[in-house]
Amino acid sequence: MKSAAMRFDVPATSANHVRQLVEATNTRAAVHGLTAYSLDISAPFLADYKDSYDGRVIGQRPMVTVTIFGEIPRHSGWTVVARLDHDEEGETLLSLFPGLPEQLAAEASAQRVIENVCHGCNVTRHRTATYLARHDSGEYRQLGTTCVEPYTGLPIKGLEALWRFGRLKDSDWDGDSEGGFPADLRVPVAEVLRVTAAIVAQEGRFYSRSEQWAKSPTADGVEAYFFSRKAPMEWRAAIDAEPDAPATAAAVRQWAVQGYGSANDYRHKVGQLAKAETVNPRHLPTLVSAIAGWHRDQEKAAAERAAQNSKPQGAKGERLTVAATVTTVIELEERYYGYHAQRRHLIKFQDQEGNVYVWFSSAATVPDKGDEVELTGTVKEHSTYGEVTQTVLTRCRVAEHQLAAA
């Protein structure tokens, strides 16, 4: 007896649906005395997903390999190997019995068939479908639907039920979500970080979604690279050509993974995403933001290294003016004078040589961390914090560095 086997891949999310369909088909076939087919579903694996629009590999999907196998129904040496659908224009479409061995499938496909012919009843009439039956001797007969069972002893309704296995193999299992992409699509983490690093390099810095008023957010650019069908190919090519992006991406990923298990919820979440090989598109903004954290840590480490060379500046009482960067802004406990509360801040600055300046400010407005400013103040004292020498200033004035340069 010939064995039939069908093997095809479906999304892992569709595995249970396939199992239900196979069970339903077996139940229907069993009603007509046919033996049930077996089903095997592999462990999930990741497979590349290409956009049907332009053929790009966008990401990967969890897939499983489905194998359906069993014995081809046979009675008194006869098997039904193909169905012939005849259309009104005289064309015949041959559909092989699901899972036929290659040699038998080739043999059946080569048979000469005639529209409306039935070798069972020899009655010529209009038929929309006929079937090819094969005997173990190699003899073929073309039979009408009502003659299949009397001639071969095989139940036509049971055979038609098993024919559904062929439709399973050819079904569309994409399960597209909004936007035309599968809901279970995942994007390689390394690629997301590479594209992020390239976009940041081209735009000069990372832009968060809270800065939409100033510039398109970096996360939006990364999403456009992978999912926008309107994104210019020249733009994608420029991103792919960014030479330092892969090395930066690797450094960002290493930094992110180091935060896994941190008490800081954000660092832990970013680390969790970076540890995986792929990321769900809805988590792209969080993963993309890792590059901003990495840059901050890089700048902080550089500032700390430079601060080791900090030296006392000016003499006590001397008025100084320097170009510096705001490195720290800490709000201190308020002071009360009667019913009046005075807000205070500890602000630290660093000049290009790494010298550190400290100002205990009670001003109504203070600069933000990262601001480039022109700092003017009177030297109050020199102190040491940890191993860093600091110049403490008082009666300070802070102006934008760009205005000072003008």
C-alpha positions in Angstrom: 0.0 0.0 0.0 1.3 3.4 -0.9 1.9 6.0 1.8 1.1 9.7 1.5 3.0 12.4 3.2 2.6 16.2 3.2 5.1 18.5 4.8 4.8 22.3 4.9 5.5 25.3 7.2 2.9 27.4 9.0 3.2 30.2 11.6 3.6 28.8 15.1 0.4 30.7 16.0 -1.6 28.6 13.5 -0.4 25.2 14.9 -3.5 24.6 17.0 -5.8 25.6 14.0 -4.0 23.0 11.8 -4.5 20.4 14.5 -8.2 21.1 14.7 -8.6 20.9 10.9 -6.8 17.6 10.7 -8.9 16.1 13.5 -12.1 17.3 11.8 -10.9 15.8 8.5 -10.1 12.5 10.1 -13.5 12.4 11.8 -15.2 13.0 8.5 -13.2 10.3 6.7 -13.7 7.8 9.5 -17.5 8.1 8.9 -16.8 6.5 5.5 -14.5 3.8 6.8 -11.2 5.4 5.9 -8.2 5.2 8.1 -7.2 8.4 10.0 -4.0 10.3 9.0 -1.3 11.1 11.6 -0.1 14.6 12.4 3.4 15.8 13.6 4.2 19.4 14.4 7.8 20.4 15.0 9.2 22.7 17.6 9.0 26.4 16.7 11.8 27.9 14.7 12.5 31.4 13.3 12.3 31.9 9.5 12.9 35.0 7.4 9.9 37.0 6.4 10.0 38.8 3.1 7.8 41.8 2.4 5.5 40.8 -0.6 5.7 44.4 -1.7 9.4 44.7 -2.5 11.0 41.4 -1.5 13.0 42.8 1.4 13.7 40.5 4.4 12.1 42.6 7.2 12.4 40.2 10.1 11.6 36.7 11.2 8.5 34.8 12.2 8.2 31.8 14.6 7.2 28.9 12.3 6.5 25.2 12.7 6.8 22.3 10.2 3.6 20.3 9.8 3.8 16.7 8.6 0.6 14.9 7.7 1.0 11.2 6.8 -0.9 8.0 6.3 -1.9 5.3 3.9 -3.5 6.2 0.6 -7.0 4.6 0.6 -6.9 1.4 -1.5 -9.5 -1.3 -2.2 -9.1 -4.4 -4.4 -5.9 -3.0 -5.9 -7.5 0.4 -6.8 -6.5 3.8 -5.6 -7.8 7.2 -6.6 -4.8 9.3 -7.5 -6.2 12.5 -9.0 -9.3 14.7 -9.4 -10.0 16.4 -12.8 -12.0 19.7 -12.7 -13.5 20.6 -16.1 -14.5 24.2 -16.7 -17.0 25.6 -19.2 -14.2 26.6 -21.6 -13.0 23.0 -22.0 -9.9 23.3 -19.8 -9.1 20.6 -17.3 -7.4 21.2 -14.0 -5.6 18.2 -12.5 -5.4 18.0 -8.6 -3.3 15.1 -7.3 -4.4 13.2 -4.2 -2.6 14.9 -1.3 0.8 13.5 -0.5 1.3 11.2 -3.4 4.8 9.8 -3.8 6.8 11.8 -6.5 7.0 8.8 -9.0 3.3 8.1 -8.7 2.4 11.8 -9.0 4.5 12.2 -12.2 2.9 9.1 -13.7 -0.7 10.3 -12.9 0.1 13.8 -14.3 1.2 12.3 -17.6 -2.1 10.4 -18.2 -4.2 11.5 -21.2 -7.7 12.5 -20.0 -10.8 13.4 -22.0 -13.6 15.7 -20.8 -16.9 14.1 -19.9 -15.6 10.5 -20.2 -16.3 7.9 -17.6 -14.9 4.4 -18.1 -17.3 3.1 -15.4 -20.7 3.7 -16.9 -19.5 4.7 -20.4 -22.2 7.4 -20.5 -21.1 10.7 -22.2 -22.6 13.7 -20.5 -21.5 17.0 -19.0 -19.5 16.5 -15.9 -17.8 19.2 -13.8 -15.4 16.7 -12.3 -14.0 13.2 -12.9 -11.4 11.1 -11.0 -8.4 9.1 -12.1 -8.2 5.6 -10.5 -5.1 3.5 -10.8 -4.9 -0.3 -10.3 -1.8 -2.0 -8.9 -1.3 -3.5 -12.4 -0.7 0.0 -13.7 -4.1 0.3 -15.4 -5.8 3.8 -15.3 -9.5 4.5 -15.4 -11.2 7.9 -15.6 -14.4 7.8 -13.5 -17.3 10.1 -12.9 -18.2 11.0 -9.3 -21.0 8.5 -9.0 -19.0 5.7 -10.5 -15.9 5.9 -8.2 -17.3 3.9 -5.4 -19.1 1.2 -7.4 -16.0 0.7 -9.6 -13.2 0.9 -7.0 -15.0 0.2 -3.7 -13.7 3.5 -2.3 -16.1 6.0 -0.8 -16.1 9.2 -2.8 -17.2 11.4 0.1 -14.4 10.0 2.3 -11.9 10.7 -0.4 -13.2 14.2 -0.9 -12.7 14.8 2.9 -9.1 13.7 2.7 -8.6 16.0 -0.3 -8.9 18.8 2.2 -5.3 18.1 3.3 -4.1 19.5 0.0 -6.0 22.8 0.7 -4.3 23.0 4.1 -0.9 22.9 2.5 -1.8 25.7 0.1 -3.7 27.9 2.5 -2.7 31.5 3.3 -1.5 31.4 6.9 -0.1 35.0 7.1 -2.7 36.4 9.5 -1.8 40.0 8.6 -2.3 42.6 11.2 -2.9 46.3 10.6 -0.4 47.7 8.2 -0.2 44.5 6.1 2.4 42.7 8.2 1.9 39.5 10.2 1.0 40.0 13.9 3.8 37.6 15.0 6.6 39.3 12.9 9.8 39.9 14.9 12.8 42.0 14.0 16.4 41.0 14.8 17.7 43.0 17.7 21.2 43.5 16.1 19.5 45.0 13.0 17.3 47.4 15.1 20.3 48.7 17.0 22.4 49.0 13.8 19.7 51.0 12.0 19.3 53.2 15.2 23.1 53.9 15.4 23.1 54.9 11.7 20.2 57.2 12.0 21.6 58.9 15.1 25.0 59.3 13.4 23.3 61.0 10.4 21.1 63.3 12.5 23.8 64.1 15.1 21.9 62.8 18.1 19.0 60.8 19.4 15.5 62.4 19.3 12.9 61.2 21.7 9.2 61.3 21.0 8.8 64.1 23.5 10.8 66.2 21.0 8.5 65.8 18.0 8.3 69.6 17.8 12.0 69.8 17.0 12.7 66.7 14.9 11.2 63.5 13.8 11.8 60.9 16.6 14.5 58.4 16.1 12.1 55.5 16.9 9.9 56.7 14.0 12.8 56.6 11.6 13.7 53.1 12.7 10.1 51.9 12.2 10.0 53.5 8.8 13.2 51.7 7.8 11.6 48.3 8.5 7.9 48.9 7.8 7.3 51.9 5.6 6.7 50.9 2.0 7.0 54.6 1.1 10.5 55.0 2.5 13.0 55.9 -0.3 15.4 53.1 -1.2 18.2 55.7 -1.4 17.6 56.6 2.3 17.7 52.9 3.3 20.9 52.5 1.3 22.5 55.5 3.1 21.7 54.0 6.5 23.1 50.6 5.4 26.3 52.3 4.3 27.0 54.0 7.6 30.4 52.5 8.5 30.5 52.8 12.3 26.9 51.7 12.9 27.6 47.9 13.5 30.3 48.6 16.1 28.2 51.2 17.9 25.2 48.8 17.8 27.3 46.1 19.4 28.5 48.4 22.2 25.0 49.6 22.9 23.7 46.0 23.1 26.5 45.1 25.5 25.6 48.1 27.6 21.9 47.2 27.6 22.5 43.6 28.5 24.5 44.7 31.5 21.4 46.4 32.9 19.4 43.1 32.9 18.3 42.4 36.5 18.9 45.9 37.6 16.7 47.5 40.2 16.0 50.2 37.7 12.9 49.1 35.8 14.0 50.8 32.6 17.5 49.3 32.5 16.0 45.9 33.3 13.4 46.2 30.5 16.0 47.3 27.9 18.4 44.6 29.0 15.6 42.0 28.6 14.9 43.1 25.1 18.6 43.3 24.2 19.3 39.7 25.5 16.8 38.3 22.9 17.7 37.6 19.3 14.5 39.3 18.0 12.1 41.9 19.2 8.4 42.4 18.8 7.8 45.6 16.7 5.7 47.2 19.5 8.8 47.2 21.7 11.0 48.9 19.1 10.8 52.4 20.8 12.1 51.0 24.1 14.9 49.1 22.5 15.8 52.1 20.2 16.1 54.4 23.3 19.0 52.3 24.6 21.3 54.3 22.4 20.5 57.4 24.3 21.3 55.8 27.6 24.5 54.4 26.2 25.5 57.9 25.0 24.7 59.4 28.4 26.9 56.8 30.1 29.7 57.4 27.6 29.6 61.1 28.2 29.4 60.7 32.0 32.4 58.3 31.9 34.3 60.8 29.8 33.5 63.6 32.1 34.5 61.6 35.1 37.8 60.8 33.5 38.4 64.4 32.6 37.4 65.5 36.2 40.3 63.5 37.5 42.5 66.2 36.0 40.5 69.0 37.6 42.6 71.8 39.2 41.6 74.7 41.4 40.9 77.8 39.2 41.5 81.4 40.2 42.2 82.9 43.6 39.6 83.4 46.4 37.6 86.5 45.6 38.6 86.5 41.9 36.0 86.9 39.3 36.1 84.2 36.6 34.4 83.7 33.2 34.6 80.3 31.5 32.9 78.3 28.8 31.5 75.2 30.4 29.0 72.4 30.2 26.3 71.8 32.9 27.0 68.3 34.2 24.8 68.1 37.3 21.6 69.8 38.5 20.4 68.7 42.0 17.4 70.4 43.8 18.3 70.9 47.5 16.1 71.2 50.5 14.4 74.6 50.6 15.4 77.3 53.1 12.8 79.3 55.0 13.0 82.9 56.0 9.9 83.5 58.0 7.1 82.4 55.7 9.2 82.7 52.6 10.7 79.6 51.1 13.9 79.8 49.1 14.6 77.1 46.5 18.2 76.0 46.1 20.1 73.9 43.6 23.5 72.4 43.4 24.9 72.9 39.9 28.1 71.6 38.6 29.9 72.7 35.5 32.9 71.4 33.6 35.2 73.2 31.1 37.0 71.7 28.2 40.1 70.9 30.3 38.0 68.9 32.8 38.0 71.5 35.6 35.0 71.3 37.8 33.0 74.3 39.1 30.3 74.2 41.8 27.5 76.8 42.4 24.9 76.6 45.1 22.2 78.6 43.4 19.1 80.3 44.8 18.3 81.8 41.4 14.7 81.5 40.2 15.8 79.8 37.0 18.7 77.5 36.5 20.3 75.9 33.4 19.5 72.3 32.4 22.0 69.4 32.4 23.9 69.3 29.2 23.6 73.0 28.4 26.6 74.7 26.9 27.0 78.0 28.8 29.2 80.9 29.6 29.7 80.9 33.4 30.8 84.0 35.3 31.3 83.8 39.1 33.4 84.8 42.0 35.7 82.2 43.6 34.5 81.4 47.1 36.8 78.5 47.9 38.5 75.4 46.6 37.4 72.0 47.8 37.7 68.3 47.1 34.8 65.9 46.6 35.9 62.3 46.5 39.1 62.6 44.6 38.0 65.6 42.4 39.2 69.1 43.0 36.4 71.7 42.7 36.3 75.4 42.4 33.3 76.7 44.4 31.7 79.9 42.9 29.2 82.4 44.2 27.2 85.3 42.7 27.2 83.6 39.4 25.7 84.6 36.1 25.0 82.0 33.4 24.5 82.9 29.7 24.1 80.8 26.6 27.5 80.0 25.2 26.4 80.7 21.6 25.5 84.3 22.6 28.9 84.8 24.2 30.6 83.5 21.1 28.7 86.0 19.0 
